[in-house]
Amino acid sequence: MSKTQPTGHANERLGTPTDLTAAATTDISAALSGLLADVFALYLKTKNFHWHMSGPHFRDYHLLLDDQGGQIFAMTDPIAERARKIGGTTLRSIGQISKQQRILDNDADYVTADDMLAELRDDNKQLASIMRQVHNVCDEHGDVATASLLENWIDETERRVWFLFESTRSGPGTNR
């Protein structure tokens, strides 16, 4: 038996009854799949930096990134399930993630702790912006349930930005 499913009427077989229009299902599930790709990319980058952290603030930053990675990963299932609840489909592979992600990977052999935190801060800011764009798509189609989830995730993402920003500040009153 082949690992790939035949194409054709697969979306009809996977469709879930919803009161949203077909256009809403298409637009929102596509936006959610793009968001999911970015969330997976940010999760893996956060864990990469967590695993490769070094320096005098190792313990604090290692734990910070572990917490943030867990929070980011916790969004993945609800994002994918929301697309399915409204009758859409979602990501199926790492290859699909790599095609859709807008959050860039970092495969460098060495990144300083400050650069890691600054890059993650900027990536989380980008993710918040992407979530706002998805929220706008939901608003256009009257999908208040998805919009509500996004509002909470935007708040969590802004908190991560704040923590990363404060962790990289230097100047009077800081130890850096």
Secondary structure, DSSP 4 states (H G I P E B T S, - for coil): --SSPP-SSHHHHH----SS-HHHHHHHHHHHHHHHHHHHHHHHHHHHHHHH--STTHHHHHHHHHHHHHHHHTTHHHHHHHHHHTT------HHHHHHH--SPP---S---HHHHHHHHHHHHHHHHHHHHHHHHHHHHHT-HHHHHHHHHHHHHHHHHHHHHHHHH--STTS--
